[in-house]
Amino acid sequence: MDNQSNERSFILSGFNETMNFTVPLFSVTLLYYCVILFFNISLVLLIVLDESLHEPMYIFVSSLCINSSLDCQAFIF
């Protein structure tokens, strides 16, 4: 019985073909980030400023928005 080992490897070559699209990809990613950040911040401000929204459900929603903003920043950085 011979000892045989099969080596499997792969090369990520998809990024080499898109290197001439770096500016549009960056622009789309930046736009996506700014939209997410704008809506999360506006929703949190709306909940904080409107006293009728000071209920546990809305506080939980604002907590989710803050968490989403931090996750979005982790994606960018």
VEXVEXVEX-221791 format. One record per residue: residue in three letters; chain; x, y, z of N, C-alpha, C in turn. Coordinates in steps of 0.05 Angstrom, whole numbers, always signed. Each point is the difference from the previous one (the first is absolute). Last residue first. Example, Ala and Ser with C-alpha at 12.3 -4.5 7.8 and 13.67 -1.06 7.14 Angstrom:
VEXVEXVEX-221791
<rest SER, kette A, nu +257, nv -45, nw +142, cau +16, cav +24, caw +1, cu -15, cv +22, cw +14>
<rest ALA, kette A, nu +6, nv -115, nw -1, cau -18, cav +24, caw +0, cu +18, cv +24, cw +0>
This chain:
VEXVEXVEX-221791
<rest PHE, kette A, nu -261, nv +987, nw +143, cau +27, cav +1, caw +11, cu +11, cv -27, cw +4>
<rest ILE, kette A, nu -87, nv +7, nw -35, cau +16, cav +19, caw -15, cu +28, cv +0, cw +9>
<rest PHE, kette A, nu -63, nv -54, nw +45, cau +3, cav -9, caw -28, cu +18, cv +18, cw -16>
<rest ALA, kette A, nu -23, nv +23, nw +88, cau +19, cav -22, caw +0, cu +4, cv -11, cw -27>
<rest GLN, kette A, nu -65, nv +66, nw +12, cau +26, cav +11, caw +2, cu +22, cv -21, cw +1>
<rest CYS, kette A, nu -89, nv -27, nw +0, cau +5, cav +12, caw -26, cu +28, cv +13, cw +1>
<rest ASP, kette A, nu -34, nv -34, nw +80, cau +7, cav -22, caw -18, cu +7, cv +10, cw -28>
<rest LEU, kette A, nu -31, nv +62, nw +63, cau +27, cav -10, caw +8, cu +9, cv -23, cw -18>
<rest SER, kette A, nu -87, nv +34, nw -12, cau +20, cav +20, caw -7, cu +28, cv -9, cw +6>
<rest SER, kette A, nu -71, nv -53, nw +28, cau +3, cav -2, caw -29, cu +20, cv +21, cw -10>
<rest ASN, kette A, nu -25, nv +1, nw +91, cau +16, cav -24, caw -6, cu +5, cv -3, cw -30>
<rest ILE, kette A, nu -56, nv +69, nw +27, cau +27, cav +6, caw +9, cu +18, cv -24, cw -5>
<rest CYS, kette A, nu -90, nv -12, nw -17, cau +11, cav +19, caw -19, cu +29, cv +7, cw +7>
<rest LEU, kette A, nu -50, nv -54, nw +59, cau +7, cav -15, caw -24, cu +12, cv +19, cw -21>
<rest SER, kette A, nu -32, nv +40, nw +78, cau +23, cav -17, caw +6, cu +9, cv -16, cw -24>
<rest SER, kette A, nu -79, nv +48, nw -7, cau +23, cav +18, caw +0, cu +26, cv -14, cw +7>
<rest VAL, kette A, nu -80, nv -48, nw +7, cau +5, cav +6, caw -29, cu +24, cv +19, cw -2>
<rest PHE, kette A, nu -30, nv -20, nw +86, cau +12, cav -23, caw -11, cu +7, cv +4, cw -30>
<rest ILE, kette A, nu -49, nv +66, nw +44, cau +27, cav +0, caw +10, cu +16, cv -24, cw -10>
<rest TYR, kette A, nu -90, nv +5, nw -21, cau +15, cav +19, caw -16, cu +29, cv +3, cw +11>
<rest MET, kette A, nu -59, nv -58, nw +46, cau +3, cav -9, caw -27, cu +17, cv +19, cw -17>
<rest PRO, kette A, nu -24, nv +23, nw +91, cau +21, cav -21, caw -3, cu +4, cv -10, cw -28>
<rest GLU, kette A, nu -33, nv +100, nw +13, cau -11, cav -25, caw +9, cu +21, cv -22, cw -5>
<rest HIS, kette A, nu -11, nv +102, nw -23, cau +17, cav -10, caw +22, cu -13, cv -25, cw +13>
<rest LEU, kette A, nu -33, nv +60, nw -73, cau +14, cav -24, caw -8, cu +18, cv -11, cw +22>
<rest SER, kette A, nu -50, nv +82, nw +7, cau -20, cav -22, caw -3, cu +13, cv -26, cw -8>
<rest GLU, kette A, nu +50, nv +82, nw +6, cau -4, cav -13, caw +25, cu -22, cv -22, cw -1>
<rest ASP, kette A, nu +74, nv +40, nw -72, cau -29, cav -2, caw +3, cu -6, cv -16, cw +25>
<rest LEU, kette A, nu +91, nv +13, nw -24, cau -13, cav +26, caw +2, cu -30, cv -1, cw +4>
<rest VAL, kette A, nu +55, nv -79, nw -10, cau +9, cav +15, caw +23, cu -16, cv +26, cw +3>
<rest ILE, kette A, nu -15, nv -56, nw -75, cau -9, cav -13, caw +24, cu +8, cv +15, cw +25>
<rest LEU, kette A, nu +30, nv +32, nw -83, cau -29, cav +2, caw +1, cu -11, cv -13, cw +26>
<rest LEU, kette A, nu +92, nv -8, nw -19, cau -7, cav +27, caw +8, cu -30, cv +4, cw +2>
<rest VAL, kette A, nu +31, nv -82, nw -33, cau +7, cav +2, caw +29, cu -7, cv +28, cw +10>
<rest LEU, kette A, nu -11, nv -16, nw -92, cau -20, cav -15, caw +16, cu +6, cv +2, cw +30>
<rest SER, kette A, nu +61, nv +40, nw -61, cau -26, cav +15, caw +1, cu -21, cv -15, cw +16>
<rest ILE, kette A, nu +84, nv -41, nw -13, cau +2, cav +23, caw +18, cu -26, cv +15, cw +1>
<rest ASN, kette A, nu +5, nv -73, nw -58, cau +2, cav -9, caw +27, cu +2, cv +24, cw +19>
<rest PHE, kette A, nu -2, nv +17, nw -93, cau -26, cav -10, caw +10, cu +2, cv -10, cw +29>
<rest PHE, kette A, nu +80, nv +31, nw -41, cau -20, cav +21, caw +1, cu -26, cv -10, cw +11>
<rest LEU, kette A, nu +69, nv -62, nw -17, cau +6, cav +17, caw +23, cu -20, cv +22, cw +3>
<rest ILE, kette A, nu -7, nv -56, nw -75, cau -6, cav -15, caw +24, cu +5, cv +17, cw +25>
<rest VAL, kette A, nu +22, nv +38, nw -83, cau -29, cav -4, caw +3, cu -7, cv -15, cw +25>
<rest CYS, kette A, nu +92, nv +10, nw -21, cau -12, cav +26, caw +8, cu -30, cv -2, cw +3>
<rest TYR, kette A, nu +48, nv -76, nw -32, cau +7, cav +6, caw +28, cu -14, cv +25, cw +9>
<rest TYR, kette A, nu -9, nv -23, nw -90, cau -14, cav -19, caw +16, cu +5, cv +5, cw +30>
<rest LEU, kette A, nu +50, nv +50, nw -62, cau -28, cav +8, caw -1, cu -17, cv -18, cw +18>
<rest LEU, kette A, nu +90, nv -24, nw -12, cau -3, cav +25, caw +17, cu -28, cv +10, cw +1>
<rest THR, kette A, nu +19, nv -73, nw -56, cau +3, cav -8, caw +28, cu -3, cv +24, cw +18>
<rest VAL, kette A, nu +0, nv +15, nw -92, cau -25, cav -14, caw +7, cu +1, cv -8, cw +30>
<rest SER, kette A, nu +77, nv +40, nw -37, cau -22, cav +19, caw +1, cu -26, cv -13, cw +9>
<rest PHE, kette A, nu +77, nv -54, nw -14, cau +3, cav +17, caw +24, cu -23, cv +19, cw +3>
<rest LEU, kette A, nu +3, nv -51, nw -78, cau -6, cav -17, caw +23, cu +3, cv +15, cw +26>
<rest PRO, kette A, nu +23, nv +45, nw -81, cau -29, cav -4, caw +3, cu -7, cv -18, cw +23>
<rest VAL, kette A, nu +93, nv +14, nw -14, cau -14, cav +25, caw +7, cu -30, cv -4, cw +1>
<rest THR, kette A, nu +55, nv -73, nw -27, cau +4, cav +7, caw +28, cu -15, cv +25, cw +8>
<rest PHE, kette A, nu +11, nv -56, nw -86, cau -26, cav +9, caw +11, cu +2, cv +8, cw +29>
<rest ASN, kette A, nu +71, nv -40, nw -52, cau -6, cav +25, caw -13, cu -27, cv +11, cw +8>
<rest MET, kette A, nu +30, nv -84, nw +34, cau +18, cav +21, caw +10, cu -5, cv +27, cw -15>
<rest THR, kette A, nu -41, nv -93, nw -8, cau -15, cav +24, caw +7, cu +18, cv +23, cw +10>
<rest GLU, kette A, nu +33, nv -87, nw -25, cau -15, cav +9, caw -23, cu -16, cv +26, cw +6>
<rest ASN, kette A, nu +50, nv -46, nw +67, cau +19, cav +11, caw -20, cu -15, cv +11, cw -24>
<rest PHE, kette A, nu -45, nv -45, nw +72, cau +6, cav +27, caw +6, cu +19, cv +13, cw -20>
<rest GLY, kette A, nu -26, nv -93, nw -3, cau -22, cav +18, caw -8, cu +7, cv +29, cw +5>
<rest SER, kette A, nu +51, nv -84, nw +21, cau +8, cav +17, caw -22, cu -21, cv +19, cw -9>
<rest LEU, kette A, nu +34, nv -70, nw +81, cau -20, cav +21, caw -4, cu +9, cv +18, cw -22>
<rest ILE, kette A, nu +24, nv -106, nw +18, cau +11, cav +27, caw -3, cu -23, cv +19, cw -5>
<rest PHE, kette A, nu +18, nv -105, nw +46, cau -14, cav +17, caw -18, cu +13, cv +28, cw +1>
<rest SER, kette A, nu +17, nv -115, nw +27, cau +4, cav +28, caw +5, cu -16, cv +16, cw -21>
<rest ARG, kette A, nu +25, nv -106, nw +41, cau -20, cav +17, caw -13, cu +5, cv +29, cw +8>
<rest GLU, kette A, nu +51, nv -104, nw +1, cau +1, cav +29, caw +7, cu -20, cv +15, cw -16>
<rest ASN, kette A, nu +14, nv -106, nw +36, cau -9, cav +17, caw -22, cu +0, cv +29, cw +9>
<rest SER, kette A, nu +52, nv -99, nw +28, cau -14, cav +25, caw +9, cu -6, cv +17, cw -24>
<rest GLN, kette A, nu +31, nv -109, nw +32, cau -6, cav +20, caw -21, cu -14, cv +24, cw +12>
<rest ASN, kette A, nu +57, nv -97, nw +22, cau -10, cav +24, caw +13, cu -3, cv +21, cw -22>
<rest ASP, kette A, nu -6, nv -110, nw -13, cau +16, cav +24, caw -3, cu -13, cv +24, cw +14>
<rest MET, kette A, nu -1, nv -112, nw +9, cau -17, cav +23, caw +0, cu +18, cv +25, cw +0>
